[in-house]
Amino acid sequence: VSEFAACERRLDATRADLAALEARATAARDTAHACELDTERRQQQLAFDRQQADDLADAVGILAAELTDLETRRAPAQAELEQRRAASAEAETSCQEAAGHLAGRQDEVLDAQRRVQSAEAAVEDARRQASANAAAVATLRNVIERAREAAERLAGEMTRLDGEAGDLRIEVGRVTAEREQFAEALRGVQSAVEQSRQAMALRGVALAAERAGRERQRADLRASEREAASLDARLRSLEELEAAREGYGDAARAILADPRLGLTHAGAVADVVEAEPAYERAVEAGLGDLLQFVLVASHDVARRGLELVRARNLGRCGFLVTGADGQSPAAAVPPAAGLVALASVLRVSGPHAAAITSAVGEAWVADSFEAAAEASRATLAPVVSLAGDVFRAGRLVSGGSRAEGRGLLTTKRELRELRERTAAAHEQAARLASGLIAVDAAVGEHEQVIADLAAALHAHEKAGVGAEVQVSRAAGDLDRLARRLDLVASERRRIVEEREAQLTRQEEAQQSVGEHEQRQRDLDTALEEAARRLVGARESFAEVSDRLAEARARHAALV
């Protein structure tokens, strides 16, 4: 590989040397070619110089031969020239004498010719002046005629302009009256437009207020409907709970909720018992399971109910026999101050109120935990605090409930309140819907009135635009008529000035005609005198011309 690389390098060096040698050879060939071209040019120049030298030698020989011939003919020619010079001197003397006589005659002819030309110029000048004066007279008479015609024409133009000015003044009065009418109509329309806009503004304010009230009523209606829907949902939920006897024991729920069992009853005690919200917890705690007792008419019905409960293994179930005779509780004296009989805070409805009140028995309600504890030491009857804590015989205390738990009386009260609130919410929604209909009608009425006012305003604005156009057109007509009147007045002043100038020109032309007629008579006399002088000068020129012809003939003979 290294040897091949060395060979490559030597080959490249050889190629570089070869290229340099070829460059030097090319330069040498160019130099040799340039030398050959210069040699050929010099040889051609030498050949041309030899040809010119030969031609000059031939020309020198021809000129030498001609010179010898001329020398031979010079002597005879010189003798003949001397003879001719002598004859020419004699003829020159005679010719000079004749030329002097001819010059005199020519001077006479020139003098005569100048007199003729002067006379002709005088005649021509007199004729030209006469012609110019006659032309001036004709021109002046034409000027007088044109001035008279122009004055008559201008008088007619003045009459026409006066009539036109009168018509324009009448038209100005008519257009001024129309403009006043249009302006009055425009003011009326503008007043109507302003009134319509004010009425629209007032109606717009009222409409905005009505719309704002409508939006408020809509918001109130939506809120009322949402509240009614929420209450309906809550009521349905509680009714479902009530129908399912939620919160009851299994046995009581089965007997009360399932009519297929065939047990006749009047519901539960909780269905007919109510209490003030402040005493609900105390009543529920004091009554306890009695609230779930099923109201039946006889012990036989109660027995059958117990058999059903046992047969189905539903647990324990209580029955309140409303038709049985029982001992009514006597009015008891509170064992401590501040106690309230539990039966006194109950509200029992229905035909079984006496039986239920008798079943409640002696029980007391205290305001607080401490009061209930203190009172329970003085009686064997249960004492219940408002919070639902039950005290018995001073030693037994029970109470407590789940946070989410709801008592039977609470559920019943909530159902009653929800029905009332739901009815009130629906009534409120109906009232708001009715009011919204009235507000919509009022809004529609305002919108219709505004639309009518807008249509009237549009009509008034169109009428106003028309009146403005008419007023503007009338103002433009008045301006145009005023410019026309100014133009007519300016034209009349110009015509008056032009007519006066034409009359002045006519008078001046008449004066100039008299002067030119007198001058025409003087020019006619001068023209006759110049014509007589021209005739004499022409006769004298004819005589002198004859004598000049004779002198020319003699001189021509000598020449």
C-alpha positions as CSV (number, residue, x, y, z in Angstrom):
1,V,0.0,0.0,0.0
2,S,2.8,2.4,0.9
3,E,4.6,1.7,-2.4
4,F,1.3,2.2,-4.3
5,A,0.9,5.5,-2.5
6,A,4.5,6.5,-3.4
7,C,3.8,5.6,-7.0
8,E,0.7,7.7,-6.9
9,R,2.6,10.7,-5.5
10,R,5.3,10.3,-8.2
11,L,2.6,10.0,-10.9
12,D,1.0,13.2,-9.6
13,A,4.4,15.0,-9.5
14,T,5.1,13.8,-13.1
15,R,1.7,15.0,-14.2
16,A,2.4,18.4,-12.6
17,D,5.8,18.6,-14.3
18,L,4.1,17.7,-17.6
19,A,1.5,20.4,-17.2
20,A,4.2,23.0,-16.5
21,L,6.2,21.9,-19.6
22,E,3.0,22.0,-21.7
23,A,2.3,25.6,-20.4
24,R,5.9,26.7,-21.4
25,A,5.6,25.0,-24.8
26,T,2.3,26.8,-25.4
27,A,3.9,30.2,-24.4
28,A,6.9,29.5,-26.8
29,R,4.5,28.6,-29.7
30,D,2.6,31.8,-29.1
31,T,5.9,33.8,-29.1
32,A,7.0,32.1,-32.4
33,H,3.7,32.8,-34.0
34,A,3.8,36.5,-33.1
35,C,7.4,36.7,-34.6
36,E,6.2,35.1,-37.8
37,L,3.3,37.6,-38.1
38,D,5.7,40.5,-37.6
39,T,8.2,39.2,-40.2
40,E,5.4,38.8,-42.8
41,R,4.2,42.4,-42.1
42,R,7.7,43.8,-42.6
43,Q,8.2,41.9,-45.9
44,Q,4.9,43.2,-47.2
45,Q,5.9,46.8,-46.2
46,L,9.3,46.4,-48.1
47,A,7.5,45.2,-51.2
48,F,5.1,48.1,-51.1
49,D,8.0,50.6,-50.7
50,R,9.8,49.1,-53.8
51,Q,6.6,49.5,-55.9
52,Q,6.3,53.1,-54.9
53,A,9.9,53.9,-55.8
54,D,9.4,52.3,-59.3
55,D,6.2,54.4,-59.8
56,L,8.0,57.7,-58.8
57,A,10.9,57.0,-61.2
58,D,8.4,56.5,-64.1
59,A,6.6,59.8,-63.2
60,V,9.9,61.7,-63.2
61,G,10.7,60.5,-66.7
62,I,7.3,61.6,-68.0
63,L,7.6,65.1,-66.4
64,A,11.1,65.6,-68.0
65,A,9.7,64.9,-71.5
66,E,6.9,67.4,-71.0
67,L,9.3,70.1,-69.8
68,T,11.4,69.7,-72.9
69,D,8.4,70.1,-75.2
70,L,7.2,73.3,-73.4
71,E,10.6,74.9,-73.7
72,T,10.5,74.3,-77.5
73,R,7.0,76.1,-77.9
74,R,7.7,79.1,-75.5
75,A,9.4,81.5,-78.0
76,P,6.7,81.7,-80.8
77,A,4.0,82.0,-78.2
78,Q,5.8,84.9,-76.5
79,A,6.0,86.9,-79.8
80,E,2.3,86.5,-80.5
81,L,1.5,87.6,-77.0
82,E,3.4,90.9,-77.5
83,Q,1.4,91.8,-80.6
84,R,-1.9,91.1,-78.9
85,R,-0.9,93.3,-76.0
86,A,-0.3,96.3,-78.3
87,A,-3.7,95.9,-80.0
88,S,-5.4,95.5,-76.7
89,A,-3.9,98.7,-75.4
90,E,-5.2,100.7,-78.3
91,A,-8.7,99.1,-78.0
92,E,-8.7,99.7,-74.3
93,T,-8.2,103.5,-75.0
94,S,-11.2,103.7,-77.4
95,C,-13.3,101.5,-75.1
96,Q,-12.6,103.8,-72.1
97,E,-13.8,106.8,-74.1
98,A,-17.0,104.9,-75.1
99,A,-17.4,103.7,-71.5
100,G,-17.1,107.2,-70.2
101,H,-19.8,108.4,-72.6
102,L,-22.0,105.3,-71.7
103,A,-21.6,106.0,-68.0
104,G,-22.8,109.5,-68.5
105,R,-25.9,108.3,-70.4
106,Q,-26.5,105.6,-67.7
107,D,-26.3,108.3,-65.0
108,E,-28.9,110.3,-66.9
109,V,-31.1,107.2,-67.2
110,L,-30.7,106.5,-63.5
111,D,-31.7,110.0,-62.6
112,A,-34.7,109.8,-64.8
113,Q,-35.6,106.4,-63.4
114,R,-35.4,107.7,-59.9
115,R,-37.7,110.6,-60.8
116,V,-40.2,108.2,-62.3
117,Q,-40.0,105.9,-59.2
118,S,-40.4,108.9,-56.9
119,A,-43.4,110.0,-58.9
120,E,-44.8,106.5,-58.9
121,A,-44.2,106.2,-55.1
122,A,-45.9,109.6,-54.6
123,V,-48.9,108.5,-56.7
124,E,-49.0,105.1,-55.0
125,D,-48.8,106.7,-51.6
126,A,-51.6,109.2,-52.5
127,R,-53.7,106.4,-53.9
128,R,-53.0,104.2,-50.8
129,Q,-53.8,107.0,-48.4
130,A,-57.0,107.7,-50.3
131,S,-57.9,104.0,-50.3
132,A,-57.1,103.8,-46.6
133,N,-59.1,106.9,-45.8
134,A,-62.1,105.6,-47.8
135,A,-61.8,102.2,-46.0
136,A,-61.6,104.1,-42.7
137,V,-64.8,106.0,-43.6
138,A,-66.5,102.8,-44.6
139,T,-65.3,101.2,-41.4
140,L,-66.5,104.1,-39.3
141,R,-69.9,104.0,-41.0
142,N,-70.0,100.3,-40.4
143,V,-69.0,100.9,-36.8
144,I,-71.8,103.5,-36.5
145,E,-74.3,101.0,-37.9
146,R,-73.1,98.2,-35.6
147,A,-73.1,100.6,-32.6
148,R,-76.7,101.5,-33.3
149,E,-77.7,97.9,-33.7
150,A,-75.8,97.0,-30.6
151,A,-77.5,99.8,-28.7
152,E,-80.9,98.6,-29.8
153,R,-80.1,95.0,-29.0
154,L,-78.8,96.0,-25.6
155,A,-82.0,98.0,-24.9
156,G,-83.9,94.8,-25.7
157,E,-81.7,92.8,-23.4
158,M,-82.2,95.4,-20.6
159,T,-86.0,95.1,-21.1
160,R,-85.7,91.3,-21.0
161,L,-83.5,91.4,-17.9
162,D,-85.9,93.7,-16.1
163,G,-88.7,91.3,-16.8
164,E,-86.6,88.4,-15.6
165,A,-85.7,90.2,-12.4
166,G,-89.3,90.9,-11.7
167,D,-90.2,87.2,-12.2
168,L,-87.2,86.2,-10.0
169,R,-88.4,88.5,-7.2
170,I,-91.9,87.0,-7.4
171,E,-90.3,83.5,-7.3
172,V,-88.2,84.6,-4.3
173,G,-91.3,85.7,-2.5
174,R,-93.1,82.4,-3.3
175,V,-90.1,80.2,-2.3
176,T,-89.6,82.3,0.9
177,A,-93.3,81.6,1.9
178,E,-92.9,77.9,1.1
179,R,-89.7,77.7,3.2
180,E,-91.5,79.3,6.1
181,Q,-94.3,76.7,5.8
182,F,-91.8,73.9,5.5
183,A,-89.8,75.3,8.5
184,E,-93.0,75.5,10.6
185,A,-93.9,71.9,9.6
186,L,-90.4,70.9,10.5
187,R,-90.6,72.5,13.9
188,G,-93.9,70.7,14.5
189,V,-92.4,67.4,13.4
190,Q,-89.3,67.9,15.6
191,S,-91.6,68.7,18.5
192,A,-93.6,65.5,17.8
193,V,-90.3,63.5,17.5
194,E,-89.2,64.9,20.9
195,Q,-92.5,64.1,22.5
196,S,-92.4,60.5,21.0
197,R,-88.8,60.1,22.3
198,Q,-89.8,61.3,25.7
199,A,-92.8,59.0,25.8
200,M,-90.6,56.1,24.5
201,A,-88.0,56.9,27.2
202,L,-90.7,56.9,29.9
203,R,-92.2,53.7,28.5
204,G,-88.7,52.3,28.3
205,V,-88.1,53.1,32.0
206,A,-91.4,51.5,32.9
207,L,-90.7,48.5,30.6
208,A,-87.3,48.1,32.2
209,A,-88.9,48.2,35.6
210,E,-91.5,45.7,34.6
211,R,-88.9,43.4,33.0
212,A,-86.8,43.7,36.1
213,G,-89.9,42.9,38.2
214,R,-90.7,40.0,35.9
215,E,-87.2,38.7,36.2
216,R,-87.5,38.9,40.0
217,Q,-90.8,37.2,39.9
218,R,-89.5,34.6,37.6
219,A,-86.6,34.1,39.9
220,D,-89.0,33.9,42.9
221,L,-91.2,31.5,40.9
222,R,-88.3,29.3,40.1
223,A,-87.2,29.4,43.7
224,S,-90.7,28.7,44.8
225,E,-91.1,25.9,42.4
226,R,-87.7,24.5,43.4
227,E,-88.8,24.8,47.0
228,A,-92.2,23.2,46.3
229,A,-90.4,20.4,44.4
230,S,-88.0,19.9,47.2
231,L,-90.8,19.9,49.7
232,D,-92.8,17.4,47.5
233,A,-89.8,15.1,47.4
234,R,-89.3,15.4,51.2
235,L,-93.0,14.9,51.7
236,R,-93.1,11.8,49.5
237,S,-90.0,10.5,51.3
238,L,-91.6,11.0,54.7
239,E,-95.0,9.6,53.5
240,E,-93.2,6.6,52.2
241,L,-91.4,6.2,55.5
242,E,-94.8,6.7,57.3
243,A,-96.5,4.2,55.0
244,A,-93.6,1.7,55.6
245,R,-93.9,2.4,59.4
246,E,-90.2,3.2,59.5
247,G,-89.1,3.3,63.2
248,Y,-91.6,0.7,64.3
249,G,-90.7,-2.8,65.5
250,D,-91.0,-5.7,63.0
251,A,-94.2,-7.1,64.6
252,A,-96.0,-3.7,64.8
253,R,-94.8,-2.8,61.2
254,A,-96.1,-6.1,59.8
255,I,-99.5,-5.7,61.4
256,L,-99.9,-2.0,60.6
257,A,-98.4,-2.1,57.0
258,D,-99.7,-5.4,55.7
259,P,-103.5,-5.5,55.3
260,R,-103.3,-9.0,54.0
261,L,-102.9,-10.3,57.6
262,G,-106.6,-9.7,58.0
263,L,-106.3,-8.1,61.5
264,T,-108.7,-5.3,62.2
265,H,-107.1,-2.3,63.9
266,A,-107.4,1.5,64.2
267,G,-103.7,2.2,63.6
268,A,-101.0,2.9,66.2
269,V,-101.0,5.2,69.2
270,A,-98.5,7.4,67.5
271,D,-101.1,8.1,64.7
272,V,-103.4,9.9,67.1
273,V,-101.0,11.5,69.5
274,E,-99.3,14.9,69.1
275,A,-97.2,17.1,71.2
276,E,-95.6,20.5,71.1
277,P,-92.2,20.5,69.5
278,A,-90.5,21.4,72.8
279,Y,-92.1,18.3,74.5
280,E,-91.7,15.8,71.6
281,R,-88.5,14.2,73.0
282,A,-90.0,14.1,76.5
283,V,-93.3,12.6,75.2
284,E,-91.6,10.0,73.0
285,A,-89.2,9.0,75.9
286,G,-92.0,9.0,78.4
287,L,-94.4,6.9,76.3
288,G,-91.7,4.7,74.9
289,D,-93.1,1.6,73.2
290,L,-96.7,2.7,73.9
291,L,-96.4,4.8,70.8
292,Q,-96.1,1.7,68.7
293,F,-99.0,-0.1,70.3
294,V,-101.7,-1.2,67.9
295,L,-105.2,0.1,68.6
296,V,-107.7,-2.8,68.6
297,A,-111.3,-3.1,69.6
298,S,-111.1,-6.1,71.9
299,H,-108.9,-8.6,73.6
300,D,-109.9,-11.2,71.2
301,V,-108.4,-9.1,68.3
302,A,-105.3,-8.6,70.5
303,R,-105.0,-12.3,71.0
304,R,-105.3,-13.1,67.3
305,G,-102.6,-10.5,66.7
306,L,-100.3,-12.0,69.1
307,E,-100.8,-15.4,67.5
308,L,-99.9,-13.9,64.1
309,V,-96.8,-12.4,65.6
310,R,-95.7,-15.6,67.2
311,A,-96.5,-17.7,64.1
312,R,-94.3,-15.4,62.0
313,N,-91.6,-15.0,64.7
314,L,-91.8,-11.2,64.4
315,G,-90.9,-10.5,68.0
316,R,-92.9,-8.6,70.6
317,C,-95.9,-6.5,69.7
318,G,-98.1,-4.3,72.0
319,F,-101.9,-3.8,71.6
320,L,-104.1,-1.2,73.2
321,V,-107.6,-2.5,73.6
322,T,-109.9,0.5,73.2
323,G,-113.1,-1.3,73.9
324,A,-112.1,-2.7,77.3
325,D,-113.2,-1.0,80.6
326,G,-110.3,0.3,82.6
327,Q,-109.6,2.5,85.6
328,S,-109.1,6.1,84.7
329,P,-106.1,7.7,86.4
330,A,-107.0,10.3,89.1
331,A,-105.5,13.7,89.0
332,A,-102.2,13.5,90.7
333,V,-100.3,16.2,92.6
334,P,-96.9,17.0,91.2
335,P,-94.2,15.5,93.5
336,A,-92.0,18.5,93.0
337,A,-92.3,22.1,91.9
338,G,-91.9,22.8,88.2
339,L,-93.2,19.4,87.0
340,V,-95.8,19.0,84.3
341,A,-98.0,15.9,83.9
342,L,-97.1,14.1,80.7
343,A,-100.8,13.6,79.8
344,S,-101.3,17.4,79.9
345,V,-98.8,18.0,77.1
346,L,-100.4,15.5,74.8
347,R,-102.9,16.2,72.1
348,V,-104.9,13.0,71.5
349,S,-107.4,13.0,68.6
350,G,-109.9,10.5,67.5
351,P,-112.6,8.3,69.3
352,H,-110.0,6.5,71.4
353,A,-108.6,9.5,73.2
354,A,-109.8,8.5,76.6
355,A,-108.4,5.0,76.3
356,I,-105.0,6.3,75.2
357,T,-105.0,9.0,78.0
358,S,-105.8,6.3,80.5
359,A,-103.1,4.1,79.2
360,V,-100.5,6.8,79.6
361,G,-100.9,6.8,83.3
362,E,-98.9,8.9,85.8
363,A,-95.8,10.5,84.3
364,W,-94.1,13.8,84.8
365,V,-92.0,16.2,82.6
366,A,-89.2,18.3,84.1
367,D,-87.4,21.3,82.5
368,S,-83.9,19.9,83.0
369,F,-81.8,16.9,83.8
370,E,-81.2,18.0,87.4
371,A,-84.9,18.8,88.0
372,A,-85.9,15.4,86.7
373,A,-83.3,13.6,88.8
374,E,-84.4,15.5,91.9
375,A,-88.1,14.9,91.3
376,S,-87.7,11.2,90.6
377,R,-86.5,10.7,94.2
378,A,-90.0,11.8,95.4
379,T,-92.2,9.6,93.3
380,L,-92.2,6.1,91.7
381,A,-93.7,7.5,88.5
382,P,-91.3,8.1,85.7
383,V,-90.0,11.7,85.3
384,V,-88.8,12.8,81.9
385,S,-86.5,15.7,81.1
386,L,-87.1,17.8,78.0
387,A,-84.1,16.2,76.4
388,G,-85.7,12.8,76.7
389,D,-83.9,11.4,79.7
390,V,-86.2,9.1,81.8
391,F,-85.7,8.8,85.6
392,R,-87.4,6.2,87.7
393,A,-87.3,5.8,91.5
394,G,-84.4,8.1,91.8
395,R,-82.0,5.4,90.6
396,L,-82.9,4.3,87.1
397,V,-81.9,6.7,84.2
398,S,-82.2,6.0,80.5
399,G,-81.8,8.2,77.5
400,G,-79.8,9.0,74.4
401,S,-80.6,8.6,70.7
402,R,-78.8,8.5,67.3
403,A,-78.0,11.8,65.7
404,E,-79.8,10.9,62.5
405,G,-82.6,9.1,64.4
406,R,-86.1,10.6,64.1
407,G,-88.9,9.9,66.5
408,L,-92.4,8.9,65.5
409,L,-93.9,12.1,66.7
410,T,-91.2,14.2,65.1
411,T,-91.8,12.4,61.8
412,K,-95.6,13.0,62.2
413,R,-95.1,16.6,63.0
414,E,-92.7,17.0,60.1
415,L,-95.2,15.4,57.8
416,R,-97.9,17.8,58.9
417,E,-95.6,20.8,58.6
418,L,-94.4,19.6,55.3
419,R,-97.9,19.3,54.0
420,E,-98.7,22.8,55.1
421,R,-95.4,24.1,53.7
422,T,-95.9,22.2,50.5
423,A,-99.4,23.6,50.1
424,A,-98.2,27.1,50.9
425,A,-95.3,26.7,48.4
426,H,-97.7,25.5,45.7
427,E,-100.1,28.3,46.5
428,Q,-97.2,30.8,46.4
429,A,-96.0,29.4,43.1
430,A,-99.5,29.6,41.7
431,R,-99.8,33.2,42.9
432,L,-96.4,34.1,41.5
433,A,-97.3,32.4,38.2
434,S,-100.6,34.4,38.1
435,G,-98.7,37.5,38.9
436,L,-96.1,36.7,36.2
437,I,-98.8,36.3,33.7
438,A,-100.1,39.8,34.7
439,V,-96.5,41.1,34.5
440,D,-96.0,39.5,31.1
441,A,-99.3,41.1,29.9
442,A,-98.0,44.5,31.3
443,V,-94.6,44.0,29.6
444,G,-96.4,43.1,26.3
445,E,-98.6,46.1,26.7
446,H,-95.5,48.3,27.3
447,E,-93.7,46.7,24.3
448,Q,-96.7,47.2,22.1
449,V,-97.0,50.8,23.2
450,I,-93.2,51.3,22.6
451,A,-93.5,49.6,19.2
452,D,-96.4,52.0,18.3
453,L,-94.4,54.9,19.6
454,A,-91.4,53.7,17.6
455,A,-93.5,53.4,14.5
456,A,-94.9,56.9,15.1
457,L,-91.4,58.2,15.8
458,H,-90.2,56.6,12.6
459,A,-93.1,58.2,10.7
460,H,-92.3,61.6,12.4
461,E,-88.6,61.1,11.6
462,K,-89.5,60.3,8.0
463,A,-91.7,63.4,7.9
464,G,-88.9,65.4,9.5
465,V,-86.4,64.2,6.9
466,G,-88.9,65.1,4.2
467,A,-89.4,68.5,5.8
468,E,-85.7,69.0,6.2
469,V,-85.2,68.1,2.5
470,Q,-88.0,70.5,1.5
471,V,-86.5,73.3,3.7
472,S,-83.0,72.6,2.3
473,R,-84.4,72.5,-1.2
474,A,-86.2,75.8,-0.6
475,A,-83.0,77.3,0.9
476,G,-81.1,76.1,-2.2
477,D,-83.8,77.5,-4.4
478,L,-83.5,80.9,-2.6
479,D,-79.8,80.8,-2.9
480,R,-80.0,79.9,-6.5
481,L,-82.6,82.7,-7.1
482,A,-80.4,85.2,-5.2
483,R,-77.4,84.2,-7.3
484,R,-79.6,84.6,-10.4
485,L,-80.8,88.0,-9.3
486,D,-77.2,89.1,-8.6
487,L,-76.3,87.7,-12.0
488,V,-79.2,89.5,-13.7
489,A,-78.2,92.8,-11.9
490,S,-74.6,92.3,-12.9
491,E,-75.6,91.5,-16.4
492,R,-77.9,94.6,-16.6
493,R,-75.0,96.9,-15.2
494,R,-72.7,95.4,-17.8
495,I,-75.3,96.0,-20.6
496,V,-75.9,99.6,-19.4
497,E,-72.2,100.2,-19.5
498,E,-71.8,98.5,-22.9
499,R,-74.8,100.5,-24.3
500,E,-73.3,103.8,-23.1
501,A,-69.9,102.7,-24.6
502,Q,-71.7,101.9,-27.9
503,L,-73.4,105.3,-27.9
504,T,-70.1,107.0,-27.2
505,R,-68.4,105.0,-29.9
506,Q,-71.2,106.0,-32.3
507,E,-70.8,109.7,-31.6
508,E,-67.0,109.5,-31.9
509,A,-67.3,107.5,-35.2
510,Q,-69.7,110.2,-36.6
511,Q,-67.1,112.9,-35.8
512,S,-64.3,110.8,-37.3
513,V,-66.4,110.3,-40.5
514,G,-66.6,114.1,-41.0
515,E,-62.9,114.5,-40.5
516,H,-62.1,111.6,-42.9
517,E,-64.4,113.0,-45.6
518,Q,-62.5,116.3,-45.6
519,R,-59.2,114.5,-45.7
520,Q,-60.5,112.4,-48.6
521,R,-61.1,115.5,-50.6
522,D,-57.5,116.8,-49.9
523,L,-56.1,113.3,-50.8
524,D,-58.0,113.3,-54.1
525,T,-56.4,116.7,-55.1
526,A,-52.9,115.5,-54.1
527,L,-53.4,112.3,-56.1
528,E,-54.2,114.3,-59.3
529,E,-51.1,116.4,-58.9
530,A,-48.9,113.4,-58.3
531,A,-50.3,111.7,-61.5
532,R,-49.4,114.8,-63.6
533,R,-45.9,114.7,-62.3
534,L,-45.6,111.0,-63.0
535,V,-46.6,111.5,-66.6
536,G,-43.8,114.2,-67.1
537,A,-41.2,112.0,-65.4
538,R,-42.1,109.0,-67.6
539,E,-41.8,111.1,-70.8
540,S,-38.3,112.4,-69.7
541,F,-37.3,108.8,-68.9
542,A,-38.2,107.6,-72.4
543,E,-36.0,110.3,-74.0
544,V,-33.0,109.5,-71.8
545,S,-33.5,105.7,-72.4
546,D,-33.2,106.3,-76.2
547,R,-29.9,108.2,-75.8
548,L,-28.6,105.4,-73.5
549,A,-29.4,102.8,-76.2
550,E,-27.4,104.7,-78.8
551,A,-24.4,104.9,-76.4
552,R,-24.6,101.2,-75.7
553,A,-24.5,100.4,-79.4
554,R,-21.3,102.5,-79.9
555,H,-19.6,100.9,-76.9
556,A,-20.6,97.4,-78.0
557,A,-19.1,98.0,-81.4
558,L,-15.8,99.0,-79.8
559,V,-15.8,96.0,-77.4
